[in-house]
Amino acid sequence: MRDNLSEVARIRQQIAEEYAAARRGLEGPAIISRHEFIATRMDNMGRSYHELSELLGEQEAIKVVAETIWPTL
């Protein structure tokens, strides 16, 4: 169980970092195509969500992602 908690924390951090990078891609100067940059970040978030859903189940994984990218909701 402890291993799962640390794995969830790692994945949650990865999602937060990818989401922040995608937002910066919308707001900052583009080095590469904004679409390509943002799509890559969203793909990475999708893989992280898949890992979470294997550990926690789909509903809990969705909840963790939502709480991670929208912490004030």
C-alpha positions in Angstrom: 0.0 0.0 0.0 2.8 2.4 0.9 4.4 1.8 -2.5 1.1 2.7 -4.2 0.9 6.0 -2.3 4.4 7.0 -3.3 3.6 6.0 -6.9 0.4 8.1 -6.8 2.4 11.1 -5.5 5.0 10.7 -8.2 2.3 10.5 -10.9 0.4 13.4 -9.4 3.6 15.5 -9.5 4.2 14.5 -13.2 0.6 15.6 -14.1 1.1 18.9 -12.3 4.3 19.6 -14.2 2.9 18.6 -17.6 -0.2 20.8 -17.0 2.0 23.7 -16.0 4.2 23.3 -19.1 1.1 23.1 -21.3 -0.2 26.4 -19.8 3.2 28.0 -20.3 3.0 26.9 -23.9 -0.2 28.8 -24.3 1.1 31.9 -22.7 4.8 32.0 -23.5 6.8 32.5 -26.7 6.8 29.5 -28.9 10.1 27.8 -29.7 8.3 25.0 -31.6 4.7 24.8 -32.7 2.4 25.5 -29.8 0.0 22.8 -30.9 2.8 20.2 -31.0 4.2 21.3 -27.6 0.7 21.3 -25.9 -0.3 18.0 -27.6 2.8 16.3 -26.2 2.1 17.6 -22.7 -1.5 16.4 -22.9 -0.4 13.0 -24.2 2.0 12.7 -21.3 -0.9 13.6 -18.9 -2.9 10.9 -20.6 -0.3 8.3 -19.9 0.0 9.4 -16.3 -3.8 9.2 -16.0 -3.7 5.6 -17.3 -1.1 4.7 -14.7 -3.3 6.2 -12.0 -6.3 4.3 -13.2 -4.5 1.0 -13.0 -3.5 1.8 -9.4 -6.7 3.4 -8.2 -9.5 2.7 -10.6 -10.9 5.1 -13.1 -13.1 7.2 -10.9 -10.5 7.8 -8.3 -7.9 8.6 -11.0 -10.2 11.2 -12.5 -10.6 12.8 -9.1 -6.8 12.9 -8.5 -6.2 14.5 -11.9 -8.9 17.1 -11.4 -7.6 17.9 -7.9 -4.1 18.2 -9.3 -4.8 20.6 -12.1 -7.7 22.5 -10.5 -6.7 22.5 -6.8 -9.2 25.2 -5.8 -12.3 23.5 -7.1 
